[in-house]
Amino acid sequence: FCFVTHSLSVGGTSSSSMTKTTTDAYYDLVVIGGGSAGLTAAKLAATFDKSVVIIERDRMGGDCTWTGCIPSKTLLASAKVAHMARNSEKYGVSTGGGAPRVDMEAVRNLILQNIQEIYQEDDSPEAMAKLGIDTCLGKATFLNATTLAVESQNEAWPPSAATIIIMKAKQGVVVCTGAKPKRPTSHMIQGIENVEYLTYEEVFDLKKLPNKMTVVGGGPIGCELSQAFARLGSQVTLVAQTLVPREEPEASETLESVFAKEGITRIKASLTSVKPSGKKGGGHEGICTHHDGTTETISGDALLVAVGRAPNVQDFGLHEIGVTFNDKGGIQVNDKLQTNVKSVYAAGDCTGDLQFTHYAGYQGAIAARNILLPLKDQGVIENVPSATFTSPEISSIGLTEEMAKIKHGVDNVAVKFQSLSHVDRAICDGEEQGFIKIVYSKKNYQILGATVMSPAAGELISEIGVAIKSKTAFPDLSTVIHSYPTYSIALQMMASDVNYEKTLKSKTLLNILKWIGL
């Protein structure tokens, strides 16, 4: 299916050695992949009146819309309501003593409803058409650095009934093919090939809430979904050596405490073998192995594997045109997002870089800009904010304390830490588990990194991102008046403390200046 919105420069229909009728189509920019990176790349091109097509072999919108951000945040919202209802007496509100009843099919319908609303508004071929962007659903294969063959999923494609469309990029191609869930082999988990398991691609299709769920993996996906299903009513066992391993250790420790209070069983080990339980209706039994070699047995009705994502870089001709790859399995790009093949750029998860929708979107726009406009901007950046949408949320940017001390030296780094138990708004909300941690330079007070674990942490981190980008020194945030009582005012109060400490270093000079009448 190809959705054409404007007149193309099209070659004649002809017989091809591929044994299918072909048609040529010419665009300034060809984008492979209709996820976050691909959408923003195409939108930038259209903004500057460049002809552009998105080739997508599955569904426009990518993982974020269909199996990632949108369904997971909807599921988390339903889970939060169930959790609040279950704990309403803490706030002086009675629900009559009955536990909340979760209708998983209704939850799934809400997920589908939200997906469709966002898809139709932002991602669909019809939405693209309004912006002057063409879309083509089909499998793309590079013929050379500027030409792709697209096997259309629908033969009724104007201007002829072609089944193979030859897409020719006049200025360049952006590869935005995203990533897919890593699926463990029997070398990683013995017997996994004999057990039905879920990844984030299948879990949102559940129509029935599992009684017992095993989650393998302590990254953002594993942690978010463990908490969501536990709050909805499943008995959850989370198997992971570390929770949110990329974050500050305080985040891992706090999240472990939160999970324990919510009834999530954490096994600090690796799932080394698994087999079908043999019970009616399916299920699994597994063995977890600890660092010291001791083992522990687990069982459940549903097994969710969340052990990371791998770049989608196979089966569309990148190797054949000479594109090189990095040690993460992604497409190797320079800081301008250009591959070693001059006219081919790559953006988002397919590069093996940080896998965030917002970063992919940013990179998609930069890649398109660098192909279509003069000069070039940097597309690989250091300070990318992250957010894990557990409750409380965990958001970070820049360097951790350990990383900063390794990079800048132990004696050159300072840390300001504030527990939410001393933040007035958190006390009022009953959300006292969490913290704000700022890592900064002792020399010039520039912020080197930060971690926020609180409600709306994903919002709070943006202020710190602006400070880092604008090179605003940490103490200067004390001069920005924040509303009270908010979570963000804690940033101003922390900055004020550092500002006072900084000023005290000049106490003698200040006293002299005051004494002479200044």
C-alpha positions as CSV (number, residue, x, y, z in Angstrom):
1,F,0.0,0.0,0.0
2,C,1.5,3.3,-1.0
3,F,-0.2,6.6,-0.1
4,V,0.8,9.3,-2.6
5,T,0.0,12.9,-2.0
6,H,1.6,14.8,-4.8
7,S,2.8,14.4,-8.4
8,L,5.9,12.3,-8.6
9,S,8.6,12.1,-11.2
10,V,7.8,8.6,-12.4
11,G,9.4,6.4,-15.0
12,G,7.5,4.1,-17.4
13,T,6.3,0.7,-16.5
14,S,8.6,-2.0,-17.8
15,S,9.4,-5.7,-17.5
16,S,12.2,-6.4,-15.0
17,S,14.7,-9.1,-14.3
18,M,13.0,-9.4,-10.9
19,T,10.1,-11.0,-12.8
20,K,7.7,-8.4,-11.5
21,T,6.5,-5.2,-13.1
22,T,8.4,-2.2,-11.8
23,T,7.9,1.5,-11.6
24,D,10.4,4.2,-10.8
25,A,9.7,7.0,-8.3
26,Y,12.0,9.9,-7.4
27,Y,12.2,11.7,-4.1
28,D,14.6,14.2,-2.5
29,L,14.7,12.0,0.6
30,V,13.8,8.4,1.1
31,V,13.1,7.3,4.7
32,I,13.2,3.6,5.7
33,G,11.0,3.1,8.8
34,G,7.9,4.8,10.1
35,G,8.7,5.0,13.8
36,S,9.8,8.0,15.8
37,A,13.0,8.7,13.9
38,G,11.4,8.2,10.5
39,L,8.4,10.3,11.2
40,T,10.4,13.3,12.3
41,A,12.9,12.9,9.4
42,A,10.0,13.0,7.0
43,K,8.3,15.9,8.7
44,L,11.5,18.0,8.5
45,A,11.8,17.3,4.8
46,A,8.2,18.3,4.2
47,T,8.6,21.5,6.2
48,F,11.3,22.6,3.8
49,D,9.2,21.6,0.7
50,K,11.3,18.6,-0.1
51,S,9.7,15.5,-1.7
52,V,9.8,12.6,0.8
53,V,8.5,9.1,1.2
54,I,8.5,6.8,4.2
55,I,8.8,3.1,3.5
56,E,7.4,1.0,6.3
57,R,7.1,-2.8,6.2
58,D,4.8,-3.2,9.2
59,R,2.8,-0.4,10.8
60,M,3.4,3.3,10.8
61,G,4.2,4.6,14.3
62,G,6.7,1.9,15.2
63,D,7.3,0.3,18.5
64,C,6.4,3.4,20.5
65,T,2.9,3.6,19.3
66,W,2.0,-0.1,19.0
67,T,4.1,-2.1,21.6
68,G,6.0,0.5,23.7
69,C,5.4,3.9,25.0
70,I,1.6,4.3,24.4
71,P,0.4,0.8,25.5
72,S,2.8,0.7,28.5
73,K,1.8,4.1,29.8
74,T,-1.9,3.3,29.4
75,L,-1.3,0.0,31.3
76,L,0.6,1.9,34.0
77,A,-2.3,4.4,34.3
78,S,-4.8,1.6,34.9
79,A,-2.5,0.0,37.4
80,K,-2.0,3.2,39.3
81,V,-5.8,3.6,39.7
82,A,-6.0,0.0,41.0
83,H,-3.2,0.7,43.4
84,M,-4.7,4.0,44.7
85,A,-8.1,2.2,45.2
86,R,-6.4,-0.6,47.1
87,N,-4.6,1.9,49.3
88,S,-7.3,4.6,49.5
89,E,-7.7,4.4,53.3
90,K,-4.2,5.9,53.6
91,Y,-5.8,9.1,52.4
92,G,-8.9,8.8,54.5
93,V,-11.0,7.5,51.7
94,S,-12.9,4.2,52.1
95,T,-14.0,2.0,49.2
96,G,-16.2,-0.1,51.3
97,G,-13.6,-2.7,52.1
98,G,-13.7,-4.5,48.8
99,A,-10.6,-5.0,46.6
100,P,-10.8,-3.3,43.2
101,R,-11.9,-5.6,40.4
102,V,-9.7,-5.4,37.3
103,D,-11.2,-6.2,34.0
104,M,-8.2,-7.0,31.8
105,E,-10.2,-7.1,28.6
106,A,-11.4,-3.5,29.4
107,V,-7.9,-2.5,30.1
108,R,-6.8,-3.9,26.8
109,N,-9.6,-2.1,25.0
110,L,-8.4,1.2,26.6
111,I,-4.9,0.4,25.3
112,L,-6.2,-0.2,21.8
113,Q,-8.3,3.0,22.0
114,N,-5.3,5.2,22.9
115,I,-3.1,3.5,20.3
116,Q,-5.7,4.2,17.6
117,E,-6.2,7.8,18.7
118,I,-2.5,8.6,18.6
119,Y,-1.9,6.6,15.4
120,Q,-4.7,8.3,13.5
121,E,-3.7,11.8,14.7
122,D,0.1,11.6,14.4
123,D,1.3,8.5,12.5
124,S,-1.1,7.2,9.9
125,P,-0.7,7.5,6.2
126,E,-3.6,9.9,6.2
127,A,-1.9,12.1,8.8
128,M,1.3,12.1,6.7
129,A,-0.7,13.0,3.6
130,K,-1.9,16.2,5.3
131,L,1.8,17.2,5.6
132,G,2.7,16.3,2.0
133,I,4.5,13.1,3.0
134,D,4.1,9.9,0.9
135,T,4.0,6.5,2.6
136,C,4.6,3.1,1.2
137,L,3.9,-0.1,3.1
138,G,6.3,-2.8,1.9
139,K,9.7,-4.3,2.3
140,A,12.6,-2.2,1.1
141,T,16.0,-3.5,-0.2
142,F,19.0,-1.4,-1.2
143,L,20.0,-1.8,-4.8
144,N,22.7,0.8,-4.4
145,A,23.4,3.8,-2.1
146,T,20.6,5.9,-3.5
147,T,18.2,3.3,-4.9
148,L,15.8,0.9,-3.2
149,A,13.4,-1.7,-4.5
150,V,10.2,-1.8,-2.5
151,E,7.9,-4.8,-2.7
152,S,4.6,-3.2,-2.1
153,Q,2.0,-5.0,0.0
154,N,-0.8,-3.9,-2.3
155,E,-0.6,-4.0,-6.1
156,A,-3.0,-1.1,-6.5
157,W,-0.4,1.6,-6.3
158,P,-0.7,4.7,-8.5
159,P,0.4,5.5,-11.1
160,S,0.4,1.9,-12.3
161,A,-0.4,-1.5,-10.9
162,A,3.3,-2.1,-10.0
163,T,4.3,-4.6,-7.4
164,I,8.0,-3.5,-7.3
165,I,8.6,0.2,-6.9
166,I,12.1,1.5,-7.5
167,M,12.6,4.4,-5.1
168,K,15.4,6.7,-6.1
169,A,16.7,9.2,-3.6
170,K,18.0,12.4,-5.2
171,Q,19.7,13.7,-2.0
172,G,19.9,10.8,0.4
173,V,18.4,8.0,2.4
174,V,17.8,7.9,6.2
175,V,17.6,4.4,7.8
176,C,15.2,4.5,10.8
177,T,14.4,0.8,11.2
178,G,14.4,0.8,15.0
179,A,15.0,-2.3,17.2
180,K,13.3,-5.5,18.2
181,P,13.2,-7.5,21.5
182,K,16.2,-9.7,22.2
183,R,15.0,-13.3,22.4
184,P,17.2,-15.5,24.5
185,T,18.6,-18.7,23.1
186,S,19.0,-22.1,24.8
187,H,22.6,-21.2,25.5
188,M,21.3,-18.3,27.6
189,I,18.3,-20.0,29.2
190,Q,18.2,-23.8,28.8
191,G,14.9,-25.0,27.5
192,I,13.5,-21.6,26.6
193,E,12.7,-22.8,23.0
194,N,10.2,-25.2,24.6
195,V,8.3,-22.6,26.6
196,E,5.8,-20.0,25.4
197,Y,6.9,-16.6,26.6
198,L,6.0,-13.0,26.1
199,T,8.0,-10.0,25.1
200,Y,6.8,-6.4,25.0
201,E,5.5,-7.1,21.5
202,E,2.9,-9.6,22.9
203,V,2.2,-8.7,26.5
204,F,-0.3,-5.9,25.7
205,D,-2.5,-8.4,23.9
206,L,-3.3,-10.3,27.1
207,K,-7.1,-10.5,27.6
208,K,-6.7,-12.2,31.0
209,L,-4.7,-11.1,34.0
210,P,-2.1,-13.8,34.8
211,N,-2.4,-15.2,38.4
212,K,1.4,-15.6,38.6
213,M,3.8,-13.8,36.3
214,T,7.6,-14.3,36.1
215,V,9.5,-11.3,34.6
216,V,13.1,-11.8,33.5
217,G,15.1,-8.5,33.3
218,G,15.6,-5.6,35.6
219,G,15.8,-2.8,33.0
220,P,13.1,-0.2,32.4
221,I,10.7,-2.5,30.5
222,G,11.0,-5.3,33.1
223,C,10.6,-2.9,36.1
224,E,7.6,-1.0,34.6
225,L,5.7,-4.1,33.6
226,S,6.5,-5.9,36.9
227,Q,4.9,-3.0,38.9
228,A,2.0,-2.7,36.5
229,F,0.9,-6.3,36.6
230,A,1.5,-6.5,40.4
231,R,-0.7,-3.5,40.9
232,L,-3.4,-5.0,38.6
233,G,-3.4,-8.1,40.8
234,S,-0.9,-10.6,39.5
235,Q,1.6,-12.3,41.8
236,V,4.8,-11.1,40.2
237,T,8.3,-12.6,40.6
238,L,11.1,-10.4,39.1
239,V,14.3,-12.2,38.2
240,A,17.2,-9.8,37.8
241,Q,20.7,-9.3,39.2
242,T,20.2,-5.5,39.4
243,L,17.3,-3.1,39.0
244,V,17.7,-0.2,36.5
245,P,21.4,-0.9,36.3
246,R,22.3,2.2,34.3
247,E,21.0,4.5,37.1
248,E,22.5,5.6,40.3
249,P,22.7,2.9,43.0
250,E,20.3,4.9,45.2
251,A,17.6,4.5,42.5
252,S,18.0,0.7,42.4
253,E,17.9,0.5,46.2
254,T,14.8,2.7,46.5
255,L,13.0,0.8,43.7
256,E,13.8,-2.5,45.4
257,S,12.2,-1.2,48.6
258,V,9.1,0.1,46.8
259,F,8.7,-3.3,45.0
260,A,9.0,-5.2,48.3
261,K,6.3,-3.1,49.8
262,E,4.0,-3.7,46.8
263,G,4.4,-7.5,47.1
264,I,6.8,-8.0,44.1
265,T,9.1,-10.9,44.8
266,R,12.7,-10.1,43.7
267,I,15.1,-12.9,43.0
268,K,18.7,-11.5,42.6
269,A,19.8,-14.2,40.2
270,S,19.7,-15.3,36.5
271,L,17.1,-17.6,35.0
272,T,19.3,-20.4,33.7
273,S,16.7,-23.0,32.7
274,V,13.0,-23.2,32.2
275,K,10.5,-25.9,31.1
276,P,6.7,-26.2,30.7
277,S,5.0,-26.8,34.0
278,G,2.8,-29.6,32.5
279,K,-0.2,-28.1,34.2
280,K,-3.5,-27.6,32.4
281,G,-3.6,-24.2,30.7
282,G,0.2,-24.0,30.3
283,G,2.7,-22.3,32.6
284,H,6.4,-22.7,33.3
285,E,8.8,-23.9,35.9
286,G,12.4,-22.5,36.1
287,I,15.6,-22.6,37.9
288,C,17.4,-19.3,38.9
289,T,21.1,-19.4,39.7
290,H,22.7,-17.0,42.1
291,H,26.3,-15.6,41.9
292,D,27.5,-18.1,44.5
293,G,26.1,-21.1,42.5
294,T,23.0,-21.7,44.7
295,T,19.7,-22.2,42.9
296,E,16.1,-21.2,43.4
297,T,13.0,-22.6,41.8
298,I,10.3,-20.4,40.3
299,S,7.0,-21.1,38.6
300,G,4.2,-19.1,37.0
301,D,1.4,-18.8,34.5
302,A,3.0,-16.2,32.2
303,L,6.7,-15.6,31.5
304,L,7.7,-12.2,30.3
305,V,11.2,-11.9,28.9
306,A,12.6,-8.3,29.0
307,V,16.4,-8.6,28.4
308,G,16.9,-5.7,26.0
309,R,16.4,-4.8,22.4
310,A,18.5,-5.4,19.3
311,P,18.9,-3.1,16.3
312,N,16.9,-4.0,13.2
313,V,19.6,-4.0,10.5
314,Q,19.2,-7.3,8.6
315,D,17.6,-8.3,5.4
316,F,17.3,-5.0,3.5
317,G,20.7,-4.8,1.8
318,L,22.9,-2.7,4.1
319,H,25.7,-5.3,4.0
320,E,25.5,-5.5,0.3
321,I,26.1,-1.7,-0.3
322,G,29.0,-1.7,2.2
323,V,27.5,-0.1,5.3
324,T,29.6,-0.9,8.4
325,F,28.3,-1.9,11.8
326,N,29.4,-1.2,15.4
327,D,30.0,-3.6,18.3
328,K,26.4,-3.1,19.5
329,G,25.1,-4.6,16.3
330,G,23.9,-1.2,15.1
331,I,24.7,0.9,12.1
332,Q,27.9,2.7,12.5
333,V,27.5,6.5,12.2
334,N,29.6,9.6,12.8
335,D,28.5,12.4,15.1
336,K,26.5,13.8,12.1
337,L,24.6,10.5,11.7
338,Q,26.3,9.7,8.4
339,T,27.4,6.1,7.7
340,N,30.5,5.2,5.8
341,V,28.4,5.3,2.6
342,K,28.1,9.0,1.8
343,S,24.4,9.2,0.9
344,V,23.1,6.9,3.7
345,Y,22.4,8.2,7.2
346,A,20.9,6.4,10.1
347,A,19.0,7.6,13.2
348,G,17.4,6.1,16.3
349,D,17.5,2.6,17.8
350,C,19.0,1.0,14.6
351,T,22.3,2.7,15.4
352,G,22.7,0.8,18.7
353,D,22.9,4.1,20.6
354,L,20.6,5.0,23.5
355,Q,17.1,3.6,22.8
356,F,14.7,6.4,23.7
357,T,11.8,7.6,21.5
358,H,12.7,11.2,22.1
359,Y,16.3,10.7,21.1
360,A,15.3,8.8,18.0
361,G,12.9,11.6,17.0
362,Y,15.7,14.2,17.6
363,Q,18.2,12.2,15.5
364,G,15.7,11.6,12.7
365,A,15.2,15.4,12.3
366,I,19.0,16.0,12.4
367,A,19.7,13.3,9.9
368,A,17.2,14.7,7.4
369,R,18.5,18.2,8.1
370,N,22.1,17.2,7.4
371,I,21.1,15.6,4.1
372,L,18.8,18.3,2.8
373,L,20.2,21.6,4.1
374,P,23.7,23.3,4.0
375,L,26.2,22.7,6.8
376,K,25.6,19.9,9.3
377,D,24.4,19.7,12.9
378,Q,25.5,17.1,15.5
379,G,23.2,14.2,15.9
380,V,25.0,12.2,18.6
381,I,24.9,14.0,21.9
382,E,26.1,13.3,25.4
383,N,23.3,14.6,27.6
384,V,20.2,12.7,26.7
385,P,17.5,12.5,29.4
386,S,16.0,9.1,30.2
387,A,12.9,8.2,32.1
388,T,11.7,5.0,33.6
389,F,8.0,5.2,34.4
390,T,7.8,3.2,37.5
391,S,6.1,4.7,40.5
392,P,8.0,6.8,41.5
393,E,9.5,7.7,38.2
394,I,13.2,7.6,37.7
395,S,14.8,10.1,35.3
396,S,18.4,11.0,34.7
397,I,20.7,13.0,32.5
398,G,24.4,13.3,32.1
399,L,27.0,11.5,34.3
400,T,26.3,9.4,37.4
401,E,28.5,10.2,40.5
402,E,30.8,7.3,39.8
403,M,31.2,8.3,36.1
404,A,31.8,11.9,37.0
405,K,34.6,11.0,39.4
406,I,36.2,8.7,36.9
407,K,36.1,11.4,34.2
408,H,36.9,14.5,36.3
409,G,38.7,13.1,39.4
410,V,37.3,12.4,42.8
411,D,38.4,15.7,44.3
412,N,36.8,17.8,41.5
413,V,33.3,16.5,41.9
414,A,30.6,17.4,44.5
415,V,27.1,15.9,45.1
416,K,23.9,17.5,46.4
417,F,21.3,14.9,47.6
418,Q,17.8,15.6,48.8
419,S,15.4,12.9,50.0
420,L,11.7,13.3,49.1
421,S,10.9,12.8,52.8
422,H,12.1,16.4,53.2
423,V,10.1,17.8,50.3
424,D,6.8,19.3,51.4
425,R,4.8,18.4,48.3
426,A,5.9,14.7,48.6
427,I,4.8,14.6,52.2
428,C,1.4,16.0,51.3
429,D,1.0,13.4,48.5
430,G,2.3,10.5,50.6
431,E,5.1,10.0,48.0
432,E,8.1,10.2,50.3
433,Q,10.2,7.4,48.7
434,G,12.5,9.0,46.2
435,F,15.2,11.6,45.9
436,I,16.9,14.3,43.8
437,K,20.7,13.9,43.3
438,I,22.8,16.6,41.5
439,V,26.4,15.9,40.5
440,Y,28.4,19.1,39.8
441,S,31.9,20.5,39.3
442,K,33.6,21.9,42.4
443,K,35.5,24.2,40.2
444,N,32.9,26.0,38.2
445,Y,29.6,24.6,39.7
446,Q,28.5,23.3,36.3
447,I,26.0,20.4,36.5
448,L,27.6,17.2,35.3
449,G,24.6,14.9,35.8
450,A,21.4,14.4,37.8
451,T,19.0,11.7,38.8
452,V,15.4,12.4,40.0
453,M,13.3,9.7,41.5
454,S,9.9,11.2,42.2
455,P,6.4,11.7,40.8
456,A,6.9,13.6,37.5
457,A,10.6,13.0,37.5
458,G,10.4,12.9,33.7
459,E,9.2,16.5,33.7
460,L,11.7,17.7,36.4
461,I,14.7,16.5,34.5
462,S,14.0,18.9,31.6
463,E,14.9,21.9,33.8
464,I,18.2,20.3,34.6
465,G,18.7,19.5,30.9
466,V,18.2,23.2,30.0
467,A,20.7,24.2,32.7
468,I,23.3,21.8,31.3
469,K,22.7,22.9,27.7
470,S,22.8,26.6,28.6
471,K,25.8,26.1,31.0
472,T,23.8,27.6,33.8
473,A,25.8,27.0,37.0
474,F,24.0,24.9,39.7
475,P,23.8,27.8,42.3
476,D,22.2,30.1,39.7
477,L,19.1,27.9,39.8
478,S,18.5,29.5,43.2
479,T,17.6,32.8,41.4
480,V,14.8,31.1,39.4
481,I,11.7,31.4,41.5
482,H,9.7,28.1,41.6
483,S,6.1,27.7,42.6
484,Y,5.4,26.3,46.1
485,P,4.5,23.6,47.0
486,T,5.8,21.7,44.0
487,Y,8.4,19.0,43.6
488,S,10.5,21.3,41.4
489,I,11.0,23.8,44.2
490,A,13.3,21.3,45.8
491,L,15.8,22.1,43.0
492,Q,15.7,25.8,43.9
493,M,16.3,25.0,47.6
494,M,19.1,22.6,46.8
495,A,20.7,25.3,44.5
496,S,20.3,27.8,47.3
497,D,22.2,25.6,49.7
498,V,25.1,25.3,47.3
499,N,24.9,29.1,46.6
500,Y,25.2,29.8,50.3
501,E,28.1,27.4,50.6
502,K,29.8,29.2,47.7
503,T,29.2,32.6,49.2
504,L,30.5,31.6,52.6
505,K,33.9,31.0,51.0
506,S,34.1,34.8,50.5
507,K,32.8,35.6,53.9
508,T,35.9,37.6,55.0
509,L,36.0,39.6,51.8
510,L,32.3,40.3,52.0
511,N,32.7,41.6,55.6
512,I,35.5,43.9,54.5
513,L,33.4,45.3,51.6
514,K,30.5,45.9,54.0
515,W,32.7,47.6,56.5
516,I,34.0,50.1,54.0
517,G,30.4,50.9,53.1
518,L,29.8,49.0,49.8
